[in-house]
Amino acid sequence: MLSNPATKPAQKAHAGFQAAYLALLESGELEQRVRIARRHLQDCDLCARYCRVDRIRTVQGAVCRIGERAVVYSYGPHHGEEDVLEATLIAAHQGLRLPLVYNTGGFDSPEALALLDGVIDIYMPDMKYGDSAIAHRYSHVRNYWEVNQAAVREMHRQVGDLQLDKNGLAYRGLWVRHLVLPNGLAGTGKVLEFIAREISTGTYLNLMDQYYPCYRAGGIPELSRPVSAAEYQEALAVALRLGLTRQSGA
């Protein structure tokens, strides 16, 4: 799931490290979190769209279109904190000791993040847009920027800056991804300024340049081309000016 060597979860925990969820397992709280998560699923508030659908009974009206069990794609559960928790409980009882990485689009609700507090070791959110109006125009989601900022703040509060062991493998912390879009549509400067000034200049950042116009994007003039080298280099320069020096490549 993580392509950069520095951000692969440690295959063997470094000395003194214990995966966060093990403390909850020992106290019995992890099992309680599973039960609470299932109650949330019956009136779903696990993303910031707040569809309030009873996903145990139906997926009709659920934006994610995921029911009681998450869809698994490339061995990764999507849109299902309740399954993440239940799977962690089962695996921990069977000997899982590795740090957990939570790969997310960054539109997480406070309710979902509260369930994951003390369970997740590494948060890997996207920060897609620095403007909610643009997010709504191109991704049909409301209040993206406000929700995304709050989510990333909470993730950082829980796990702090990304920590690496002596081999350069991550075991705890926040790693933010941002995809640069053509014509400045991602609001890259605003996103990077938020990270540097309101999260931490120690934030580990993956500034990506691989945008390619697929599907209907080719019919939208401002999104109909890849990011230029000049646009990406400017994004890198902005990050460095803001003190964001912990970066992985595109």
C-alpha positions in Angstrom: 0.0 0.0 0.0 2.9 2.4 0.7 5.3 2.7 -2.2 8.1 4.8 -0.6 10.6 2.7 1.5 10.7 5.3 4.2 7.0 5.0 4.8 6.5 1.3 4.7 5.3 0.0 8.1 8.0 -1.7 9.9 8.0 -5.5 9.2 9.5 -6.0 12.7 8.8 -3.5 15.4 11.9 -1.5 16.5 13.1 -1.8 20.0 10.6 -0.4 22.5 7.7 -0.1 20.0 4.3 -1.5 20.7 1.5 -1.1 18.2 -1.1 1.3 19.6 -4.1 -1.1 19.4 -2.4 -3.6 21.7 -3.1 -1.5 24.8 -6.8 -1.3 23.9 -6.8 -5.1 23.3 -5.3 -5.7 26.8 -7.8 -3.4 28.5 -10.8 -4.8 26.6 -11.6 -1.5 25.0 -10.8 -2.7 21.5 -13.7 -5.1 21.7 -15.9 -2.3 23.0 -14.9 -0.1 20.1 -16.1 -2.8 17.7 -19.6 -2.8 19.3 -19.7 1.0 19.3 -18.7 1.1 15.6 -21.5 -1.3 14.7 -24.0 1.0 16.4 -22.6 3.9 14.3 -23.1 1.8 11.2 -26.9 1.6 11.9 -27.1 5.4 11.6 -24.0 6.0 9.6 -21.9 9.0 10.5 -18.5 7.4 9.6 -17.7 10.0 6.9 -18.5 13.6 6.8 -21.3 13.2 4.3 -23.5 11.9 7.3 -25.8 9.8 5.1 -27.5 8.3 8.3 -28.3 5.1 6.4 -28.6 1.9 8.3 -25.8 0.1 6.4 -26.4 -3.2 8.2 -29.8 -3.4 6.5 -29.2 -1.6 3.1 -26.8 0.4 1.0 -29.6 2.4 -0.6 -28.8 6.1 0.1 -25.3 5.4 1.3 -22.8 7.4 -0.8 -20.1 4.8 -0.3 -22.5 2.0 -1.4 -20.9 -0.3 1.2 -23.0 -2.4 3.5 -22.3 -4.4 6.6 -19.0 -5.8 5.2 -16.4 -3.6 3.5 -15.3 -4.2 -0.1 -11.7 -5.5 -0.2 -9.6 -4.3 -3.1 -5.9 -5.0 -3.3 -6.1 -6.4 0.2 -7.2 -3.0 1.7 -10.6 -2.4 3.3 -12.3 0.7 2.0 -15.0 2.8 3.7 -15.5 0.6 6.8 -14.1 1.7 10.1 -16.3 -1.0 11.7 -14.6 -3.7 9.7 -11.2 -2.2 10.3 -11.8 -2.4 14.1 -13.3 -5.9 13.9 -10.5 -7.2 11.7 -7.9 -5.7 14.0 -9.5 -7.3 17.1 -9.4 -10.7 15.4 -5.9 -10.3 14.0 -4.5 -9.0 17.3 -5.9 -12.0 19.2 -4.1 -14.2 16.6 -0.8 -12.5 17.1 -0.7 -9.3 14.9 1.9 -6.9 16.3 2.7 -4.7 13.3 1.8 -1.0 13.2 -1.5 -0.2 11.4 -1.6 2.2 8.5 -4.9 4.0 7.8 -5.1 5.1 4.1 -7.8 7.7 3.8 -9.1 10.3 1.4 -9.1 12.8 4.3 -12.9 13.3 4.5 -13.2 11.5 7.8 -15.8 12.5 10.4 -14.9 13.3 14.0 -17.0 10.3 15.0 -14.9 7.9 12.9 -11.6 9.3 14.1 -12.7 9.0 17.7 -13.3 5.3 17.1 -9.8 5.0 15.6 -8.0 6.9 18.4 -5.4 4.6 20.0 -5.9 2.0 17.2 -4.1 3.5 14.2 -0.3 3.9 14.3 0.2 5.7 10.9 -2.4 8.0 9.3 -2.0 8.5 5.6 -4.6 11.1 4.5 -5.0 12.9 1.2 -5.4 16.7 1.2 -7.0 17.0 -2.2 -8.2 20.6 -2.4 -7.6 23.8 -0.6 -11.0 25.3 -1.5 -14.4 23.8 -0.8 -16.1 25.4 -3.8 -13.6 23.7 -6.2 -13.9 20.4 -4.3 -17.7 20.6 -4.8 -17.4 21.5 -8.5 -15.1 18.6 -9.4 -15.7 16.0 -6.7 -19.3 16.7 -5.7 -18.5 16.9 -2.0 -19.5 19.8 0.3 -17.3 21.5 2.9 -14.3 19.4 1.9 -11.6 21.9 2.9 -13.1 22.5 6.4 -13.7 18.8 7.0 -10.2 17.9 5.7 -8.4 20.4 7.9 -10.2 19.2 11.0 -9.5 15.6 10.2 -5.8 16.1 9.6 -5.5 18.2 12.8 -7.1 15.3 14.7 -4.9 12.7 13.1 -1.8 14.7 14.0 -3.1 15.1 17.6 -3.4 11.4 17.9 -0.1 10.2 16.4 2.2 13.3 15.9 4.9 13.7 13.2 6.0 10.5 11.3 8.6 8.6 13.2 11.1 6.3 11.5 13.3 3.6 12.9 17.0 3.3 12.3 16.3 1.5 9.0 14.1 4.4 7.8 10.9 2.4 8.2 7.8 4.3 9.6 6.2 3.0 12.8 4.0 5.9 14.0 2.8 9.3 12.8 1.2 11.3 10.1 2.0 11.2 6.4 0.1 13.6 4.1 -0.4 13.2 0.4 -1.2 16.0 -2.0 -1.8 15.6 -5.7 -0.9 18.8 -7.7 -3.5 19.6 -10.3 -3.1 21.7 -13.5 -3.9 25.4 -13.3 -3.6 25.5 -9.6 -6.9 23.7 -9.0 -5.8 21.8 -6.0 -4.9 25.0 -4.1 -1.5 23.6 -3.4 -0.1 26.8 -1.9 -3.0 27.0 0.6 -2.7 23.3 1.5 1.0 23.5 2.1 0.7 26.7 4.2 -1.9 25.0 6.3 0.3 22.0 6.9 3.4 24.1 7.7 1.6 26.6 10.0 -1.1 24.6 11.6 0.1 21.1 11.7 3.9 20.9 11.7 6.9 21.6 9.5 8.0 18.1 10.5 5.1 16.7 8.6 6.1 14.0 6.2 4.7 15.0 2.8 4.2 13.2 -0.5 3.8 15.9 -3.1 2.5 14.0 -6.2 2.7 15.0 -9.9 1.0 12.0 -11.5 -2.3 13.5 -12.4 -3.5 12.3 -15.7 -6.9 13.3 -17.3 -9.0 10.1 -17.4 -12.7 9.3 -17.9 -14.6 12.6 -18.2 -11.7 14.9 -17.2 -10.6 15.2 -20.8 -13.8 17.1 -21.4 -13.1 19.7 -18.8 -10.6 22.2 -20.3 -8.9 23.2 -17.1 -8.4 19.5 -16.2 -7.7 18.1 -19.6 -3.9 18.0 -19.4 -1.3 16.6 -17.1 0.6 18.8 -14.6 3.5 20.6 -16.2 7.0 20.2 -15.0 7.0 23.9 -14.1 3.8 23.6 -12.0 5.3 20.7 -10.1 8.6 22.4 -9.5 6.8 25.5 -8.2 4.9 23.3 -5.8 8.1 21.8 -4.5 9.6 25.3 -4.2 6.6 26.5 -2.1 6.9 23.5 0.2 10.6 24.2 0.8 10.0 27.9 1.4 7.5 26.9 4.1 10.0 24.6 5.7 8.4 21.3 4.6 11.6 19.4 3.9 10.4 15.9 4.8 9.3 14.8 1.4 9.0 11.6 -0.6 9.1 11.7 -4.4 6.1 11.6 -6.7 
